[in-house]
């Protein structure tokens, strides 16, 4: 019959810390160019403008916006 271990023997083994990198971002002039880029004559251009404005004004992540 097998014995049940009451304590985790691996609890004292240190874990490896993964380096976290800084997120990339657009400079202000790049963002202003992006906000000017959609062609507002059709519904897709208006949608794109709304997406860009949401990014710029809230700081939301892409995964949060699409998910």
N, CA, C and O atoms as a GROMACS GRO file, in nm:
protein
  268
    1UNK      N    1   0.083  -0.117   0.000
    1UNK     CA    2   0.000   0.000   0.000
    1UNK      C    3   0.089   0.125   0.000
    1UNK      O    4   0.200   0.124   0.055
    2UNK      N    5   0.040   0.234  -0.062
    2UNK     CA    6   0.118   0.358  -0.072
    2UNK      C    7   0.090   0.449   0.048
    2UNK      O    8  -0.021   0.456   0.099
    3UNK      N    9   0.195   0.517   0.090
    3UNK     CA   10   0.178   0.615   0.198
    3UNK      C   11   0.145   0.750   0.139
    3UNK      O   12   0.191   0.785   0.030
    4UNK      N   13   0.065   0.826   0.210
    4UNK     CA   14   0.031   0.961   0.167
    4UNK      C   15   0.126   1.058   0.236
    4UNK      O   16   0.142   1.054   0.358
    5UNK      N   17   0.189   1.143   0.158
    5UNK     CA   18   0.281   1.243   0.212
    5UNK      C   19   0.200   1.360   0.266
    5UNK      O   20   0.113   1.413   0.196
    6UNK      N   21   0.226   1.399   0.388
    6UNK     CA   22   0.148   1.505   0.451
    6UNK      C   23   0.200   1.645   0.419
    6UNK      O   24   0.124   1.741   0.423
    7UNK      N   25   0.329   1.657   0.386
    7UNK     CA   26   0.387   1.787   0.352
    7UNK      C   27   0.444   1.781   0.211
    7UNK      O   28   0.492   1.677   0.166
    8UNK      N   29   0.439   1.892   0.144
    8UNK     CA   30   0.493   1.902   0.008
    8UNK      C   31   0.644   1.922   0.018
    8UNK      O   32   0.689   2.026   0.065
    9UNK      N   33   0.724   1.824  -0.026
    9UNK     CA   34   0.869   1.838  -0.015
    9UNK      C   35   0.927   1.945  -0.108
    9UNK      O   36   1.041   1.987  -0.089
   10UNK      N   37   0.852   1.988  -0.206
   10UNK     CA   38   0.903   2.089  -0.300
   10UNK      C   39   0.874   2.232  -0.255
   10UNK      O   40   0.911   2.327  -0.324
   11UNK      N   41   0.809   2.249  -0.142
   11UNK     CA   42   0.769   2.384  -0.100
   11UNK      C   43   0.887   2.475  -0.069
   11UNK      O   44   0.872   2.597  -0.069
   12UNK      N   45   1.003   2.419  -0.042
   12UNK     CA   46   1.120   2.501  -0.008
   12UNK      C   47   1.213   2.524  -0.126
   12UNK      O   48   1.316   2.591  -0.112
   13UNK      N   49   1.180   2.470  -0.240
   13UNK     CA   50   1.261   2.492  -0.360
   13UNK      C   51   1.222   2.627  -0.418
   13UNK      O   52   1.105   2.650  -0.447
   14UNK      N   53   1.319   2.717  -0.434
   14UNK     CA   54   1.284   2.851  -0.486
   14UNK      C   55   1.239   2.843  -0.632
   14UNK      O   56   1.291   2.763  -0.710
   15UNK      N   57   1.144   2.925  -0.666
   15UNK     CA   58   1.095   2.930  -0.804
   15UNK      C   59   1.177   3.032  -0.883
   15UNK      O   60   1.234   3.125  -0.827
   16UNK      N   61   1.182   3.012  -1.011
   16UNK     CA   62   1.255   3.103  -1.099
   16UNK      C   63   1.166   3.221  -1.132
   16UNK      O   64   1.051   3.204  -1.174
   17UNK      N   65   1.218   3.340  -1.113
   17UNK     CA   66   1.143   3.462  -1.145
   17UNK      C   67   1.161   3.493  -1.293
   17UNK      O   68   1.273   3.500  -1.343
   18UNK      N   69   1.050   3.511  -1.361
   18UNK     CA   70   1.054   3.545  -1.502
   18UNK      C   71   1.064   3.696  -1.516
   18UNK      O   72   0.991   3.771  -1.451
   19UNK      N   73   1.156   3.741  -1.602
   19UNK     CA   74   1.171   3.885  -1.623
   19UNK      C   75   1.048   3.940  -1.692
   19UNK      O   76   0.995   3.881  -1.786
   20UNK      N   77   1.004   4.054  -1.643
   20UNK     CA   78   0.888   4.120  -1.705
   20UNK      C   79   0.940   4.237  -1.786
   20UNK      O   80   1.017   4.320  -1.737
   21UNK      N   81   0.897   4.243  -1.911
   21UNK     CA   82   0.941   4.353  -1.995
   21UNK      C   83   0.835   4.462  -1.997
   21UNK      O   84   0.717   4.437  -1.976
   22UNK      N   85   0.880   4.583  -2.020
   22UNK     CA   86   0.788   4.695  -2.027
   22UNK      C   87   0.706   4.686  -2.155
   22UNK      O   88   0.758   4.645  -2.259
   23UNK      N   89   0.579   4.724  -2.149
   23UNK     CA   90   0.498   4.721  -2.271
   23UNK      C   91   0.544   4.828  -2.369
   23UNK      O   92   0.593   4.934  -2.329
   24UNK      N   93   0.528   4.800  -2.497
   24UNK     CA   94   0.560   4.901  -2.598
   24UNK      C   95   0.441   4.996  -2.611
   24UNK      O   96   0.328   4.958  -2.582
   25UNK      N   97   0.468   5.116  -2.653
   25UNK     CA   98   0.362   5.215  -2.664
   25UNK      C   99   0.392   5.310  -2.780
   25UNK      O  100   0.505   5.315  -2.829
   26UNK      N  101   0.291   5.384  -2.821
   26UNK     CA  102   0.308   5.483  -2.927
   26UNK      C  103   0.344   5.618  -2.867
   26UNK      O  104   0.296   5.653  -2.759
   27UNK      N  105   0.427   5.690  -2.936
   27UNK     CA  106   0.457   5.828  -2.895
   27UNK      C  107   0.336   5.914  -2.930
   27UNK      O  108   0.251   5.873  -3.009
   28UNK      N  109   0.328   6.032  -2.872
   28UNK     CA  110   0.210   6.117  -2.890
   28UNK      C  111   0.187   6.151  -3.037
   28UNK      O  112   0.074   6.145  -3.084
   29UNK      N  113   0.292   6.188  -3.110
   29UNK     CA  114   0.273   6.222  -3.252
   29UNK      C  115   0.229   6.101  -3.334
   29UNK      O  116   0.153   6.116  -3.429
   30UNK      N  117   0.276   5.981  -3.298
   30UNK     CA  118   0.232   5.860  -3.368
   30UNK      C  119   0.084   5.834  -3.342
   30UNK      O  120   0.011   5.793  -3.432
   31UNK      N  121   0.041   5.857  -3.218
   31UNK     CA  122  -0.100   5.836  -3.184
   31UNK      C  123  -0.188   5.937  -3.256
   31UNK      O  124  -0.296   5.902  -3.303
   32UNK      N  125  -0.144   6.062  -3.263
   32UNK     CA  126  -0.223   6.163  -3.334
   32UNK      C  127  -0.236   6.128  -3.482
   32UNK      O  128  -0.342   6.147  -3.540
   33UNK      N  129  -0.128   6.078  -3.542
   33UNK     CA  130  -0.135   6.034  -3.682
   33UNK      C  131  -0.233   5.918  -3.697
   33UNK      O  132  -0.309   5.911  -3.794
   34UNK      N  133  -0.232   5.827  -3.601
   34UNK     CA  134  -0.323   5.713  -3.605
   34UNK      C  135  -0.469   5.759  -3.594
   34UNK      O  136  -0.556   5.706  -3.662
   35UNK      N  137  -0.495   5.858  -3.509
   35UNK     CA  138  -0.631   5.908  -3.493
   35UNK      C  139  -0.681   5.978  -3.619
   35UNK      O  140  -0.802   5.982  -3.644
   36UNK      N  141  -0.591   6.032  -3.699
   36UNK     CA  142  -0.629   6.100  -3.823
   36UNK      C  143  -0.645   6.004  -3.940
   36UNK      O  144  -0.699   6.042  -4.044
   37UNK      N  145  -0.599   5.880  -3.926
   37UNK     CA  146  -0.590   5.788  -4.040
   37UNK      C  147  -0.722   5.729  -4.091
   37UNK      O  148  -0.734   5.708  -4.212
   38UNK      N  149  -0.822   5.701  -4.006
   38UNK     CA  150  -0.944   5.638  -4.062
   38UNK      C  151  -1.018   5.731  -4.158
   38UNK      O  152  -1.029   5.852  -4.135
   39UNK      N  153  -1.069   5.673  -4.264
   39UNK     CA  154  -1.152   5.746  -4.359
   39UNK      C  155  -1.296   5.734  -4.308
   39UNK      O  156  -1.352   5.625  -4.303
   40UNK      N  157  -1.354   5.847  -4.271
   40UNK     CA  158  -1.482   5.847  -4.201
   40UNK      C  159  -1.604   5.845  -4.293
   40UNK      O  160  -1.716   5.870  -4.248
   41UNK      N  161  -1.584   5.814  -4.421
   41UNK     CA  162  -1.695   5.814  -4.516
   41UNK      C  163  -1.780   5.687  -4.507
   41UNK      O  164  -1.895   5.686  -4.550
   42UNK      N  165  -1.725   5.581  -4.451
   42UNK     CA  166  -1.802   5.457  -4.441
   42UNK      C  167  -1.807   5.409  -4.296
   42UNK      O  168  -1.740   5.464  -4.209
   43UNK      N  169  -1.887   5.308  -4.271
   43UNK     CA  170  -1.909   5.259  -4.135
   43UNK      C  171  -1.782   5.199  -4.075
   43UNK      O  172  -1.759   5.211  -3.955
   44UNK      N  173  -1.698   5.135  -4.159
   44UNK     CA  174  -1.574   5.075  -4.107
   44UNK      C  175  -1.476   5.182  -4.060
   44UNK      O  176  -1.406   5.164  -3.960
   45UNK      N  177  -1.470   5.293  -4.131
   45UNK     CA  178  -1.384   5.403  -4.089
   45UNK      C  179  -1.430   5.462  -3.957
   45UNK      O  180  -1.348   5.496  -3.872
   46UNK      N  181  -1.561   5.474  -3.940
   46UNK     CA  182  -1.615   5.525  -3.813
   46UNK      C  183  -1.588   5.426  -3.700
   46UNK      O  184  -1.558   5.467  -3.587
   47UNK      N  185  -1.598   5.297  -3.730
   47UNK     CA  186  -1.566   5.195  -3.629
   47UNK      C  187  -1.419   5.204  -3.588
   47UNK      O  188  -1.387   5.201  -3.469
   48UNK      N  189  -1.331   5.215  -3.688
   48UNK     CA  190  -1.188   5.224  -3.659
   48UNK      C  191  -1.156   5.347  -3.576
   48UNK      O  192  -1.076   5.340  -3.482
   49UNK      N  193  -1.218   5.459  -3.608
   49UNK     CA  194  -1.197   5.582  -3.531
   49UNK      C  195  -1.241   5.562  -3.386
   49UNK      O  196  -1.172   5.606  -3.294
   50UNK      N  197  -1.354   5.496  -3.365
   50UNK     CA  198  -1.403   5.471  -3.229
   50UNK      C  199  -1.307   5.380  -3.152
   50UNK      O  200  -1.283   5.401  -3.033
   51UNK      N  201  -1.252   5.280  -3.219
   51UNK     CA  202  -1.154   5.191  -3.155
   51UNK      C  203  -1.030   5.268  -3.114
   51UNK      O  204  -0.983   5.255  -3.001
   52UNK      N  205  -0.976   5.350  -3.205
   52UNK     CA  206  -0.856   5.428  -3.175
   52UNK      C  207  -0.881   5.526  -3.061
   52UNK      O  208  -0.796   5.541  -2.973
   53UNK      N  209  -0.995   5.592  -3.063
   53UNK     CA  210  -1.029   5.687  -2.956
   53UNK      C  211  -1.041   5.616  -2.821
   53UNK      O  212  -0.999   5.669  -2.718
   54UNK      N  213  -1.098   5.495  -2.823
   54UNK     CA  214  -1.110   5.418  -2.698
   54UNK      C  215  -0.972   5.382  -2.644
   54UNK      O  216  -0.947   5.395  -2.524
   55UNK      N  217  -0.884   5.336  -2.732
   55UNK     CA  218  -0.746   5.307  -2.689
   55UNK      C  219  -0.681   5.430  -2.627
   55UNK      O  220  -0.624   5.423  -2.518
   56UNK      N  221  -0.691   5.541  -2.697
   56UNK     CA  222  -0.620   5.663  -2.656
   56UNK      C  223  -0.675   5.720  -2.526
   56UNK      O  224  -0.598   5.762  -2.439
   57UNK      N  225  -0.805   5.722  -2.511
   57UNK     CA  226  -0.864   5.789  -2.395
   57UNK      C  227  -0.868   5.703  -2.269
   57UNK      O  228  -0.874   5.757  -2.158
   58UNK      N  229  -0.865   5.570  -2.283
   58UNK     CA  230  -0.879   5.484  -2.165
   58UNK      C  231  -0.753   5.408  -2.128
   58UNK      O  232  -0.738   5.367  -2.013
   59UNK      N  233  -0.662   5.388  -2.222
   59UNK     CA  234  -0.543   5.307  -2.194
   59UNK      C  235  -0.573   5.159  -2.190
   59UNK      O  236  -0.493   5.081  -2.138
   60UNK      N  237  -0.686   5.119  -2.244
   60UNK     CA  238  -0.729   4.979  -2.244
   60UNK      C  239  -0.632   4.895  -2.328
   60UNK      O  240  -0.571   4.944  -2.423
   61UNK      N  241  -0.617   4.769  -2.292
   61UNK     CA  242  -0.534   4.677  -2.369
   61UNK      C  243  -0.613   4.620  -2.486
   61UNK      O  244  -0.736   4.616  -2.483
   62UNK      N  245  -0.542   4.578  -2.590
   62UNK     CA  246  -0.607   4.519  -2.707
   62UNK      C  247  -0.692   4.400  -2.664
   62UNK      O  248  -0.805   4.385  -2.708
   63UNK      N  249  -0.636   4.314  -2.579
   63UNK     CA  250  -0.709   4.194  -2.537
   63UNK      C  251  -0.837   4.230  -2.461
   63UNK      O  252  -0.935   4.156  -2.468
   64UNK      N  253  -0.836   4.341  -2.388
   64UNK     CA  254  -0.956   4.384  -2.316
   64UNK      C  255  -1.061   4.439  -2.412
   64UNK      O  256  -1.181   4.420  -2.391
   65UNK      N  257  -1.017   4.506  -2.517
   65UNK     CA  258  -1.111   4.565  -2.612
   65UNK      C  259  -1.178   4.458  -2.698
   65UNK      O  260  -1.299   4.466  -2.722
   66UNK      N  261  -1.102   4.360  -2.744
   66UNK     CA  262  -1.160   4.260  -2.835
   66UNK      C  263  -1.222   4.142  -2.763
   66UNK      O  264  -1.301   4.069  -2.823
   67UNK      N  265  -1.189   4.122  -2.636
   67UNK     CA  266  -1.234   4.002  -2.566
   67UNK      C  267  -1.354   4.027  -2.485
   67UNK      O  268  -1.405   3.936  -2.419
   0.00000   0.00000   0.00000
